[in-house]
Amino acid sequence: MHKLECVSMCALGENWCPSETVRLVARIIMKQRVTTERTMSERLLLLTEFEAHLDKTDGEKDEMNQSGIAALHHFYSRHISDLPDDQALTELFAQVNCNGFTIEDEELSHLGSAVFPDVALMNHSCSPNVIVTYKGTVAEVRAVQEINPGEEIFNSYIDLLYPTEDRKERLLESYFFVCQCTECTTKSKDKAKMAPRKQSSPPKPEEIQSMLHYAKNVIEEFRRAKHYKTPSELLEMCELSLEKMGTVFGDTNVYMLHMMYQAMGVCLYMQDWDGAMSYGEKIIQPYSLYYPAYSLNVASMYLKLGRLYLGLEKKTQGVKALKKALAIMEVAHGKDHHYVAEVKNEIVEQK
């Protein structure tokens, strides 16, 4: 598939910058032209049978699809003859956006995007009974709960850290359905996830609402700032927002955890290992409570902490954290996965 991009890349040089989605759509178009048979990941569902939900898309999503089509023409039209018409492309972009998967490594660093039609057949639950991991270009699905014959298989489409209303909003916005899973009906973890700061008189409901509004705005502002601010400016942004939110929210509140996680990422980028470790230590316990069993988010946090400890010559803590990561990864990735082998080697090297 890269041959198709290679010509375009060489022709445009540094100006070759299509988004991941545009690249994926271009590869799908080429693959459909050279292969008429079902692929390994289309045994149950063909990519062409994906839901596009075009009747539910808003102006923002339409605009996103149109800019994707424009980029596809700009970067590929000279190298892919007879691109499908705009109506077909609009549907394809909508199908990919609604059914695509984000590929990440063992520390949840972004690697790319893909579509796996058979895997996309699974419905969502905020208490999933399977986890999807990747080995090269293959998606693997493993049970993380007991599943009896005839029971439905549920995957999670989103980050499950956040409270019910946030999750429902995200699912409706991106996948066009209202989640009614057990976790969303019981809201069993919401109280803990929204923990206020411990003080003699608890904050008033309007104070909490006001801070919640601020937290959501600062999260969005930070997401945009990553594209133009320096690492030290980003770290300052995290620290200031944590200080402000900390007047109302407790350290285990998920909005505090969100900004701590961002701060930890910036510290890792700046090679401030002590700073990263300090944030990681605050995050790990609440993560273990808020995420479902065998969560990759928890495994990756233990992994990052373990590697930080070892780098800072805290051998006992390092090995302990790596073992906790390994216990999750052996179930989620499978015992024969190369990520599991790597972590085992890191533990053995410490003996």
Backbone hydrogen bonds, N-H to C=O, Kabsch-Sander energy under -0.5 kcal/mol:
donor,donor_aa,acceptor,acceptor_aa,energy
4,L,1,M,-0.8
5,E,1,M,-0.7
5,E,2,H,-0.6
6,C,2,H,-2.8
7,V,3,K,-1.4
8,S,4,L,-0.8
9,M,5,E,-3.4
10,C,6,C,-2.7
11,A,7,V,-2.1
12,L,8,S,-2.2
13,G,9,M,-2.4
15,N,12,L,-2.1
16,W,13,G,-1.8
17,C,15,N,-1.0
23,R,19,S,-2.3
24,L,20,E,-2.5
25,V,21,T,-2.6
26,A,22,V,-2.4
27,R,23,R,-2.2
28,I,24,L,-2.3
29,I,25,V,-2.5
30,M,26,A,-2.1
31,K,27,R,-2.9
32,Q,28,I,-2.7
33,R,29,I,-1.1
34,V,30,M,-1.8
35,T,31,K,-2.3
42,E,39,T,-2.0
43,R,40,M,-0.5
49,E,46,L,-1.9
50,F,47,L,-1.7
56,K,53,H,-1.7
57,T,53,H,-0.6
57,T,54,L,-0.7
62,D,58,D,-2.4
63,E,59,G,-2.4
64,M,60,E,-2.0
65,N,61,K,-2.5
66,Q,62,D,-2.5
67,S,63,E,-2.5
68,G,64,M,-1.8
69,I,65,N,-2.2
70,A,66,Q,-2.4
71,A,67,S,-2.1
72,L,68,G,-2.3
73,H,69,I,-2.3
74,H,70,A,-2.3
75,F,71,A,-2.9
76,Y,72,L,-2.2
77,S,72,L,-0.5
77,S,73,H,-1.6
79,H,76,Y,-1.9
80,I,76,Y,-2.3
81,S,79,H,-0.5
89,L,85,D,-2.3
90,T,86,D,-2.7
91,E,87,Q,-1.8
92,L,88,A,-2.2
93,F,89,L,-2.9
94,A,90,T,-2.1
95,Q,91,E,-2.5
96,V,92,L,-2.4
97,N,93,F,-2.6
98,C,94,A,-1.7
99,N,95,Q,-1.6
100,G,96,V,-1.8
101,F,114,A,-3.1
103,I,101,F,-0.6
103,I,112,G,-3.2
105,D,109,S,-2.1
108,L,105,D,-1.9
111,L,103,I,-3.2
112,G,103,I,-1.6
114,A,101,F,-2.0
118,D,41,S,-2.3
119,V,116,F,-0.5
120,A,116,F,-2.4
121,L,117,P,-0.7
121,L,118,D,-0.7
122,M,119,V,-1.5
123,N,153,I,-0.7
125,S,155,N,-1.9
129,N,154,F,-1.3
130,V,154,F,-1.5
131,I,142,R,-2.4
133,T,131,I,-0.5
133,T,140,E,-2.7
135,K,138,V,-2.8
138,V,135,K,-1.8
140,E,133,T,-3.4
142,R,131,I,-2.4
142,R,140,E,-0.5
144,V,129,N,-2.6
145,Q,129,N,-1.1
148,N,146,E,-0.5
151,E,148,N,-2.3
154,F,152,E,-0.5
155,N,123,N,-2.5
162,Y,159,D,-0.5
167,R,163,P,-2.2
168,K,164,T,-3.0
169,E,165,E,-2.2
170,R,166,D,-2.4
171,L,167,R,-2.6
172,L,168,K,-2.4
173,E,169,E,-2.4
174,S,170,R,-2.5
175,Y,171,L,-2.5
176,F,171,L,-0.6
176,F,172,L,-0.9
177,F,171,L,-0.7
179,C,177,F,-0.6
185,T,181,C,-1.9
186,T,182,T,-2.9
187,K,183,E,-1.6
190,D,187,K,-1.2
191,K,187,K,-0.5
193,K,189,K,-2.6
194,M,190,D,-1.7
195,A,192,A,-1.6
197,R,248,V,-3.0
199,Q,197,R,-0.6
207,E,204,K,-0.6
208,I,204,K,-2.1
209,Q,205,P,-2.5
210,S,206,E,-2.2
211,M,207,E,-2.4
212,L,208,I,-2.4
213,H,209,Q,-2.1
214,Y,210,S,-2.0
215,A,211,M,-3.0
216,K,212,L,-2.3
217,N,213,H,-1.9
218,V,214,Y,-2.8
219,I,215,A,-2.1
220,E,216,K,-1.7
221,E,217,N,-2.6
222,F,218,V,-2.5
223,R,219,I,-1.9
224,R,220,E,-1.8
225,A,221,E,-2.5
226,K,222,F,-1.6
227,H,224,R,-1.7
228,Y,225,A,-1.6
229,K,225,A,-3.1
234,L,230,T,-2.4
235,L,231,P,-2.4
236,E,232,S,-2.0
237,M,233,E,-2.1
238,C,234,L,-2.1
239,E,235,L,-2.7
240,L,236,E,-2.7
241,S,237,M,-2.0
242,L,238,C,-2.5
243,E,239,E,-2.1
244,K,240,L,-2.2
245,M,241,S,-3.0
246,G,242,L,-2.2
247,T,244,K,-1.4
248,V,245,M,-1.9
249,F,245,M,-3.6
250,G,195,A,-2.5
253,N,250,G,-1.7
254,V,193,K,-2.7
256,M,253,N,-0.6
257,L,253,N,-2.4
258,H,254,V,-2.2
259,M,255,Y,-1.6
260,M,256,M,-2.4
261,Y,257,L,-2.6
262,Q,258,H,-1.9
263,A,259,M,-2.5
264,M,260,M,-2.7
265,G,261,Y,-2.1
266,V,262,Q,-2.1
267,C,263,A,-2.6
268,L,264,M,-2.5
269,Y,265,G,-2.1
270,M,266,V,-2.3
271,Q,268,L,-0.9
272,D,267,C,-2.9
273,W,271,Q,-1.4
276,A,272,D,-2.3
277,M,273,W,-2.4
278,S,274,D,-2.5
279,Y,275,G,-2.0
280,G,276,A,-2.6
281,E,277,M,-2.4
282,K,278,S,-1.0
283,I,279,Y,-1.7
284,I,280,G,-2.2
285,Q,281,E,-0.5
287,Y,283,I,-2.2
288,S,284,I,-2.1
289,L,285,Q,-1.3
290,Y,286,P,-2.7
291,Y,287,Y,-2.5
295,S,292,P,-0.8
299,A,295,S,-2.2
300,S,296,L,-2.7
301,M,297,N,-1.4
302,Y,298,V,-2.4
303,L,299,A,-2.3
304,K,300,S,-2.6
305,L,301,M,-2.5
306,G,302,Y,-3.0
307,R,303,L,-2.4
308,L,304,K,-2.1
309,Y,305,L,-3.0
310,L,306,G,-2.2
311,G,307,R,-2.1
312,L,308,L,-1.8
313,E,310,L,-1.5
314,K,309,Y,-3.5
315,K,313,E,-0.9
318,G,314,K,-2.4
319,V,315,K,-2.7
320,K,316,T,-2.1
321,A,317,Q,-2.3
322,L,318,G,-2.4
323,K,319,V,-2.3
324,K,320,K,-1.6
325,A,321,A,-2.1
326,L,322,L,-2.6
327,A,323,K,-2.1
328,I,324,K,-1.2
329,M,325,A,-2.7
330,E,326,L,-2.6
331,V,327,A,-0.5
331,V,328,I,-0.8
332,A,328,I,-2.8
333,H,329,M,-2.8
334,G,329,M,-1.1
337,H,334,G,-1.7
341,A,337,H,-1.9
342,E,338,H,-2.2
343,V,339,Y,-2.0
344,K,340,V,-2.4
345,N,341,A,-2.2
346,E,342,E,-2.0
347,I,343,V,-2.0
348,V,344,K,-2.6
349,E,345,N,-2.5
350,Q,347,I,-1.1
351,K,348,V,-1.8
